[in-house]
Amino acid sequence: MLLPAIEYGDWQTVKRRMRKVITQLKRGAGLIEVMTREGMLDTAERPGMLVMIKSATGPVPHFHCFALWRLASDTLFDMRSEPTVPSPVEEAVFAESLLTPWGILGLLSSDNQGWLYRTERHQPFLYATLSVWDELDAVGPRYFEVRQGQRLWSGHNNLHYVLATMGVPDEVLRAPLPAGGPRALLRYARAQS
């Protein structure tokens, strides 16, 4: 899987890079443009975990997949003219995030649940996630929260959150994925109006 090179490194380095990205986003730059400017890296060719929440990972380089959306949330939410209405920049970042597997991965982080509080974002996020699930899952047990690497479904993520709000029972969300992957869980969801 290809991830933006800007996400790879030790936490302090990645955090500094993301602060610069956020400044550019506030000025109207496009998410995909600024995140991919330094190129893309293949996870199969780089060591390290795909870090999904802010955690103590030390000085070893990893892919900090959650970082931009977590660090940007307060800054972009503060740009709102009304507390419950997303700013145009926030809307643009969310919409562009759904266009790439790495953007969807960033939104999957449980640290970034604030991006999905608005229920009208649930279905676009769900369908975007389902469309790239196989690619995200193919990385295997390299997703990191607080323990050793695990598969993406095994950790806490916002796909669980959205499916739960759609009525998928907790015991189903805690169970191993069925053969059909997360798409098979839609049979448990309530019809959305």
FIKEFI-269575 format. One record per residue: x, z, y of N, C-alpha, C in turn. Coordinates in steps of 0.001 Angstrom, whole numbers, plus 500000, padded with zeros to 6 digits. Example, Ala and Ser with C-alpha at 12.3 -4.5 7.8 and 13.67 -1.06 7.14 Angstrom:
2
513190507800494310512300507800495500513200507800496700 512850507080497750513670507140498940512900507870500030 
//
This chain:
193
500847500000498834500000500000500000500899500000501238 500488499259502229501234499204503489500659500201504488 501563500982505092501186501946506122502072501702507346 501571502048508537502381501860509738503689502650509667 504791501997510013506101502650510015506112503851510954 505315503811511985505271504884512976504780506208512378 504092506137511229503594507341510550504646507969509635 505758507306509424506740507764508439507883508511509113 508179509685508585509292510486509092508984511963508911 509809512809509501509507514239509477508397514505510500 507732515637510370506552515927511191506860515895512686 507936516514513110508231516573514548508446515176515129 509116514310514399509349512938514858508043512169514939 507237512274513901505954511560513881505043512074514990 505028513372515195504185513944516253504575513389517623 505871513284517911506319512713519193505859511253519318 505989510506518247505542509107518275504045509012518555 503281509875517924501821509819518076501393510186519498 502099511079520132501780511422521528501921510179522412 502945509372522155503122508119522907501999507131522597 501585507067521346500474506185520962499201506607521684 498939507896521732497725508406522388497723508027523862 498857508139524517498954507735525926498587506265526075 499071505421525181498765503997525238497277503734524972 496695504475524025495268504308523734494419504689524946 494793505772525613494058506194526807494096505123527890 495149504337527908495290503265528903494601501975528463 493970502001527293493205500843526852493859499958525814 495033500337525319495688499542524271494875499632522986 494976498622522164494268498606520889494999499421519832 494245500101519005494796500958517954495708500178517010 495231499078516484496011498328515501497310497829516129 497222497359517350498410496865518041499484497943518180 499119499111518676500136500137518929500617500802517642 499764500916516666500174501553515413501063500649514564 500943499346514714501714498429513865502892497784514589 503091498106515839504165497505516638505545497665515985 505772498793515333507064499039514682507105498516513250 506064497818512844506026497245511504505285498125510510 505276497647509288504581498322508200505589498634507097 505330499711506368506178500100505242505343500145503976 505924499716502882505258499750501583505498501125500969 504426501823500617504563503167500037505316503125498711 505288501999498013506010501876496743507521501829496949 507938501516498152509367501381498430509942502563499217 509113503543499539509562504701500318509240505987499576 510167506948499582509858508246498985508949509049499912 508446510139499393507643511038500205506171510965499854 505477511924500388504043512049500152503246511362501257 501966511180500987501017510716501993500293511977502447 500751512548503538500281513850504012498921513672504678 497948514476504211496571514323504663496110515396505646 496841516489505779496507517518506768497806518078507332 497703518694508512498900519319509085499312520453508158 500516520344507648501018521351506719502534521407506838 503121522416506251504572522593506315505230521681505286 505790520576505754506443519636504838507948519608505029 508454520343506004509894520409506220510464519142506832 511787519003506780512451517882507455512484516580506642 511896516578505466511902515400504599510883514383505129 511222513094505104510259512095505600509063511902504655 507907511820505264506649511564504571505829510619505451 504753510110504903503759509372505684502726510393506163 502645510626507458501686511587508030500424510807508416 499592510581507407498437509690507529497346510229508452 497258511508508616496230512168509410496573512239510898 497847512110511231498397512575512496497721512012513739 497599510716513837497065510148515072495683510693515389 494791510674514426493399511052514674493278512540514978 494090513359514345494050514796514636494566515068516043 495700514481516384496288514728517699495476514084518822 494838512963518540494073512255519567492698512859519815 492166513562518847490772513995518967490503514794520232 491264515829520511490998516627521710491175515801522977 492237515024523032492502514210524218491376513217524461 490969512513523410489921511501523581488549512134523776 488295513251523099487014513922523298486908514459524728 488030514855525315488037515342526702487724514233527702 487836512983527283487540511853528169486033511579528259 485245512299527501483797512076527506483199512493528846 482303511661529370481594512046530586480439512987530249 479923512887529037478922513817528512479461514347527191 479335515646526940479963516248525757479567515624524420 478371515083524321477921514548523035478005513029522931 478501512390523985478579510924523986480048510502523965 480472509804522896481874509380522820482266508472523980 483504508619524408484034507742525455484248506351524859 484333505330525704484620503988525190485933503923524406 486941504663524832488220504662524114488035505265522722 487327506370522644487067507014521355486309506063520425 485300505402520961484522504448520153485406503312519657 486281502814520522487173501716520137488135502151519038 488689503360519148489608503862518127488879504008516799 487674504561516821486918504714515579486617503345514957 486136502420515755485776501090515237486997500374514662 488131500420515364489338499761514850489876500457513609 489673501757513510490129502496512328489458501989511060 488230501532511188487488501046510020487935499662509555 488829499036510293489255497675509970490486497609509072 491145498736508855492372498727508065492350499871507046 492982499683505892493057500789504932493737502026505516 494797501844506313495488503006506885494632503713507924 493795502975508642492886503605509603491818504418508900 491299503868507824490299504593507028490935505835506422 492169505704505947492879506852505379493031507960506417 493335507598507652493427508606508707492118509336508919 491018508595508896489698509220509059489290510035507836 489841509720506673489518510476505454490047511905505504 491067512164506293491652513498506369490613514528506787 490555515631506060489614516695506423489937517279507796 491172517154508248491535517592509596490827516765510666 490308515619510291489711514696511256488196514600511126 487585515645510629486144515641510427485366515460511733 485929515895512848485262515745514136484904514293514448 485685513369513927485396511945514135484110511518513426 483608512360512509482435511988511722481246512917511935 481288513722512978480143514595513255478901513793513624 479092512672514262477947511832514638477460511100513392 476221511341513004475708510787511751475654509257511755 475560508640512915475540507177512948476888506575512537 477906507390512453479210506913511989479350506996510464 478452507703509813478596507934508379478555506657507551 477528505854507724477418504659506885478550503658507134 478909503355508384480050502451508562481329502994507909 481569504292508050482732504918507428482638504833505905 481483505147505359481288505114503910481579503730503354 480965502713503931481135501365503382482552500835503591 483174501193504696484571500797504906485460501469503863 485216502744503603486004503474502605485817502881501221 484581502600500854484324502015499530485008500659499378 485099499918500467485696498575500384487205498617500114 487874499723500433489322499818500219489704500921499230 488714501534498599488994502676497730490027502356496656 489887501232495997490818500907494914492257500845495415 492461500274496599493803500204497172494333501598497495 493496502443498073493920503803498414494210504610497152 493376504458496153493516505217494913494721504754494095 495107503495494230496207502937493441497545503615493730 497655504303494846498891505017495188499148506140494182 498100506637493554498252507698492557498361509073493183 499018509999492491499056511399492951500137511668494009 500068510941495107501025511147496211500354511734497446 499060512027497368498361512598498518498638514093498568 499025514569499751499479515946499892498635516686500920 498197517874500516497546518790501454498384520055501560 498325520912500551499118522143500598499889522388499303 499614521622498301500324521761497027501043520456496734 501433520307495494502067519068495064501100517898495251 501626516706495098500805515518495266499628515487494303 498581514876494744497370514733493926496710513410494261 495747513032493471494995511811493744494099512075494955 493736511034495647492954511159496879491631511886496649 490947511579495568489647512210495314489785513711495079 490906514161494541491086515569494180491181516496495378 491597515993496507491733516819497696490437516862498494 490434517691499518489297517747500434489418516558501376 488364515785501479488424514650502394487041514349502956 487022513520503949485772513239504646484825512330503883 485277511707502822484324511008501954483426512035501276 484002513148500851483189514240500292482165514719501325 482627514913502554481757515395503625480574514450503842 480854513164503969479783512198504231478831512112503037 479370512069501825478496512016500643477643513282500531 478205514440500888477427515683500860476277515628501859 476533515098503059475453515004504050474383514010503613 474741513116502694473780512150502171473040512693500944 473328513931500570472600514569499486473286514582498136 474508514079498040475213514127496761475540515603496479 475122516116495321475312517542495024476785517959494962 477044519212495347478408519754495356479080519637493995 478342519925492931478962519883491600479412518470491232 478724517465491744479118516077491511480380515772492312 480447516282493539481612516032494391482862516762493899 482676517868493188483818518615492652484281518074491302 483467517281490658483797516738489334484757515557489466 485447515220488379486270514006488407485390512787488697 485981511795489299485224510573489606484797509871488328 483583509344488306483185508529487155483942507198487179 483825506453486110484558505189485964484322504236487131 483153504232487709482850503323488816483376503771490160 484123504886490209484661505388491460483578505967492353 483876506166493626482906506809494512481617506012494688 481688504707494515480468503896494631479401504358493628 479829504829492453478895505303491429478140506549491876 478668507268492860478014508492493333476858508207494275 476735506983494743475654506647495672474282506821495043 474218506801493739472911506999493069472362508402493326 473223509337493683472789510691493992472360510865495443 472691509922496282472422510041497716470949509831498027 470500510545499047469140510341499562469096509017500295 467935508407500309467764507189501098467961507541502564 468754506748503260469023506980504683467997506223505520 467508506882506539466504506232507390467147505435508491 
//
